[in-house]
Amino acid sequence: MKTIACIGAGYVGGPTMAMIAAKCPDLTVLVADVNADRIRAWGTDTLPIYEPGLLPLVRQARGRNLFFTTDVAEAIHRADLIFVSVNTPTKTYGQGAGLAADLQYWEKVAREILAHSDRDKIVVEKSTLPVRTAEAMARILHSDGGRIRFDILSNPEFLAEGTAVKDLENPDRVLVGGDLETENGRRAVEALADIYRRWVPRERVLTTNVWSSELSKLVANAFLAQRVSSINSISALAETTGADVGEVARAVGMDSRIGGKFLRAGIGFGGSCFKKDILNLVYLCRNYGLTEVADYWESVVRLNEYQKTRFVRNMLKAMFNTIAGKRIAVLGFAFKADTGDTRETPALTVCRELLAEHAEVVISDPAALDNARREFGDTAHIQFEPDPAQAAAGAHALVFLTDWDSYRHLDFAALYHGMVKPAFLFDGRNFLNHRELFHLGFNVYPIGSQPLTHLAAGGPGPGQDGPVGLWVCGLWGKTGLASDGSDGSD
């Protein structure tokens, strides 16, 4: 084993190959992609993806044994082992639209591997793929009559965006699936496993048959998403009954059989994997006639969509049943902190619904603003502002949709001073100090607990209607609750 190639230089392929190159300096690692701009960016200090710790890792090996190229054919020709890490989005057309994985890019790469190979090779599925895809790849690669032997392995990624470098360096497990029934298959599995064992403890490198490996990836993401939807469903009940979902999650998470991870209520899950993988699982179950199983997993996605629309509905009710013409500052557009990725971000749904209500939306994000611009283009009534303070100036409400650490340290007193009163704050990630914000003068609306508001008792909150103007003007003018020194009559 001298040369490794990866076809696809995205969120999985780039970081994974950088780690292998850094840990295995005797191996030549080629990362190939047809996107010339992406490859060019990998050669600079402005990498095409934002990931903490990634740039130092790339610098360590780049030009030594880590190389980026647009010559896919040459990378395939030189490699002894080839990772396939291309995009497999959900189909938007034809049979299986909205559920099945779109495998056109994967099949194209498989045919390129066949066309440009002149000796036996190991081919590794790194993309998230449906169960039994390896079988289809084997049929393509062996379609020339077996002139060359290809051993097909499954090596799913278990990376969390924002911690991908840490996940690669110290993984919970590495899974390598292959044909364990034949000598060639076992040798291929061990060849890949031995690469990871150079820095991963031996007991964490698991080997299994290829089908179990493929299914494990889908199931892992489905289980994590299920936990998010489960706690979010309880957040709706907690708001209605007066319970605090944070306290419920803490009590439940202390049960050693359950654990506390992925039990923080919020606006919902996003990213490239959770929704896509669950829908893929749903499609597989329906294809095999497992209707009840498919319905169960599909409900996880439906609950996630419900949480986003419920969030906007609560905003409307809190802000007197109309946000038309009101400036709404959306702080955070990435689907999670420490990444610029906006794929399936809950912020996209929220912003679209706010625009549908004729709000004036201002989006701010430290890493995802360019992606946000691409999502909306020249849409009317939307602005993009890198400075959170400028986004908040003159706003009726602040809406936090990404839990960036920098947002915890904003000058909230100054933000409040520059806002239209009464000032509303909606925490879609439940990560701010709500009581401190309330004492500054904000009307604070968390997820899964009662709001902290300066609106009069009996005045409207989520789920309530009433003679809003009389209550608000009377209370603020009478008690002087505005922390900026005014009498609050504005």
Buried (B, 14 or more C-beta within 10 A) or exposed (E): BEBBBBBBBBBBBBBBBBBBBBBBEEBBBBBBBBEEEBBEBBBEEEBBBBBBBBBEBBBBBBEEBBBBBBEBEBBBBBBBBBBBBBBBEBBEEEEBEEBBBBBEBBBBBBEBBBEBBEEEBBBBBBBBBBBEBBEBBBEBBBEEEEEBEBBBBBBBBBBBBBBBBBBBBEBEEBBBBBBEEEEEBBEBBBBBBBBBBEBBEEEBBBBBBBBBBBBBBBBBBBEBBBBBBBBBBBBBEBBEEEBBBBEBBEEBBEEEEEEEEBBBBBBBBBBBBBBBBBBBBBBBBBEEEBEEBBEBBBBBBEBBBBBBEBBBBBBBBBBBEEBEEBBBBBBBBBBBBBBBBBBBBBBBBBBBBBBEBEBBBBBBBBBBBEBBBEBBEEEEBBBBBEEBBBBBBEBBBBBBBBBBEEBEEBEBEBBBBBBEBBBBBBBBBBBBEBEEBBEBBBBBBBBBBBBBBBBBEEBBBBEEEBEBEEBBBEBBBEEEBBBBEEEBEE
